[in-house]
Amino acid sequence: MSAFDDLLTANEKFSATFTDAELTGKAARGLAVVTCMDSRIDPLGVFGLKPGDAKILRNAGARVTDDVLRTLVLAVYLLGVNRVLVMPHTDCGMSKVTDDDVHALAARHGVDTRSLEFHTVPDQDAALRHDLVRIRTSPFLPEGMAVGGAIYDVRTGKLVPVEL
């Protein structure tokens, strides 16, 4: 028995009624969303989107890392993205620890993670504003591209826009 048997079984059912073969990979609504990997977030559902409408970039804390910027460049120039929304959320685990905390936890398991930066979020509002500026000022992305931020409330499903 595989650790993934449940997923493969579910995929058999999914693929039997699959109807999205016509999607091209381009963002039909021109949108990229940077959000957290938290499983309480349904990025398509939050915005009333469907598969093919947007590029969804997920990582711990919804941080705009170098890899997120790399992916946004590809999304803009290859996949039809012309606007980006960064959407962290309330009750985020990344706001409850520091990088030092994570390093110490891993060390207790015998793993040295000091070469990694975890981008924890001691001040979510400040981190979001920093990340919005990072996208807006990137020399690799179009000047004046629409960039917005909002914090998703995991208890209500509502967004609170954050302005710079």
VOGU-3710 file (C-alpha; in Angstrom, 3 decimals, decimal comma):
1> msafddllta> 0,000/0,000/0,000  1,334/3,419/-1,025  1,071/6,622/0,984  -0,593/8,079/-2,107  -3,218/5,441/-2,922  -6,046/7,684/-1,712  -4,906/10,425/-4,067  -4,538/8,116/-7,049  -8,018/6,699/-6,402  -9,483/10,196/-6,198
11> nekfsatftd> -7,705/11,095/-9,435  -9,366/8,188/-11,229  -12,764/9,696/-10,368  -11,612/13,233/-11,228  -10,163/12,285/-14,605  -13,307/10,359/-15,574  -15,233/13,642/-15,776  -12,349/16,009/-16,616  -13,471/18,912/-18,817  -10,578/21,421/-18,797
21> aeltgkaarg> -8,516/20,024/-21,692  -9,109/23,207/-23,688  -7,307/25,476/-21,201  -4,123/27,017/-22,609  -2,071/27,763/-19,489  -2,479/31,515/-19,926  -4,165/33,487/-17,144  -7,556/34,183/-18,735  -8,282/37,015/-16,282  -4,706/38,389/-16,378
31> lavvtcmdsr> -4,309/37,764/-12,649  -1,584/36,313/-10,476  -2,260/35,735/-6,784  0,564/35,282/-4,296  -0,843/33,570/-1,229  0,078/31,256/1,607  0,238/27,474/1,419  -2,259/27,285/4,301  -4,849/24,662/3,398  -7,696/26,833/4,709
41> idplgvfglk> -7,316/29,101/1,671  -9,140/28,326/-1,586  -7,646/30,997/-3,870  -10,021/30,360/-6,756  -13,072/30,315/-4,499  -12,078/33,501/-2,661  -12,338/35,480/-5,903  -15,044/33,514/-7,692  -12,507/32,257/-10,235  -12,349/28,998/-12,137
51> pgdakilrna> -9,411/26,919/-13,406  -7,523/28,831/-16,081  -8,440/32,291/-14,781  -5,324/33,046/-12,721  -1,818/31,975/-11,787  -1,694/30,967/-8,122  1,691/31,185/-6,384  1,786/29,685/-2,900  4,442/29,559/-0,226  4,719/29,765/3,546
61> garvtddvlr> 3,569/33,236/4,566  2,656/34,506/1,066  6,094/36,115/0,812  7,519/37,674/-2,337  10,794/35,779/-2,476  13,305/35,725/-5,325  11,564/32,637/-6,679  8,172/34,365/-6,594  9,648/37,288/-8,536  11,140/34,847/-11,066
71> tlvlavyllg> 7,755/33,195/-11,442  5,973/36,544/-11,822  8,350/37,511/-14,627  7,438/34,287/-16,439  3,745/34,806/-15,707  3,806/38,360/-17,090  5,844/37,797/-20,228  4,714/34,273/-21,131  1,338/33,649/-19,528  -0,765/36,787/-19,860
81> vnrvlvmpht> -0,549/38,200/-16,327  -1,031/41,965/-16,076  -1,974/42,349/-12,403  -0,792/40,818/-9,144  -2,523/40,522/-5,786  -0,508/39,509/-2,717  -2,801/37,858/-0,161  -1,465/36,736/3,227  -3,996/35,691/5,862  -4,956/35,935/9,496
91> dcgmskvtdd> -3,820/33,276/11,966  -0,740/32,479/9,858  1,792/30,108/11,376  4,596/32,186/9,865  3,576/35,104/12,085  3,869/32,952/15,215  7,549/31,989/14,882  10,868/33,548/13,953  13,516/32,153/11,651  15,572/31,392/14,788
101> dvhalaarhg> 12,637/29,405/16,205  12,445/27,287/13,054  16,217/26,710/13,021  16,080/25,608/16,670  13,160/23,240/16,005  14,982/21,623/13,091  18,175/21,365/15,171  16,244/19,406/17,811  15,592/16,889/15,032  19,270/16,829/14,088
111> vdtrslefht> 18,883/18,978/10,966  20,967/22,113/10,348  18,820/24,635/8,435  20,992/27,697/8,994  21,618/28,020/5,243  17,873/28,598/4,698  15,926/31,816/5,159  12,320/31,089/6,145  10,916/34,615/5,694  8,869/34,462/8,878
121> vpdqdaalrh> 6,484/37,355/9,447  6,808/39,148/12,796  4,720/42,083/11,459  2,282/40,939/8,774  1,244/44,429/7,676  4,859/45,569/7,303  5,814/42,363/5,467  2,927/42,775/3,022  3,823/46,412/2,343  7,474/45,427/1,822
131> dlvrirtspf> 6,471/42,712/-0,636  4,166/45,051/-2,569  7,010/47,554/-2,933  9,322/44,749/-4,019  7,001/43,844/-6,910  6,255/47,460/-7,854  9,925/48,411/-7,983  11,247/45,270/-9,639  13,250/46,194/-12,740  12,069/42,931/-14,318
141> lpegmavgga> 8,345/43,712/-14,261  6,437/46,344/-16,253  6,383/49,785/-14,701  2,894/50,716/-13,575  1,590/47,137/-13,530  -1,402/46,817/-11,203  -0,194/45,449/-7,847  -2,446/45,128/-4,824  -2,525/43,576/-1,408  -5,213/42,241/0,891
151> iydvrtgklv> -5,278/40,158/4,045  -7,645/37,196/3,931  -9,514/36,449/7,151  -9,599/32,659/7,614  -12,529/32,971/10,048  -14,863/35,028/7,826  -13,578/34,531/4,267  -13,390/38,309/3,816  -10,542/40,342/2,373  -9,189/43,512/3,929
161> pvel> -7,406/45,584/1,267  -4,032/47,073/2,243  -2,945/50,281/0,553  0,600/51,599/0,312
//
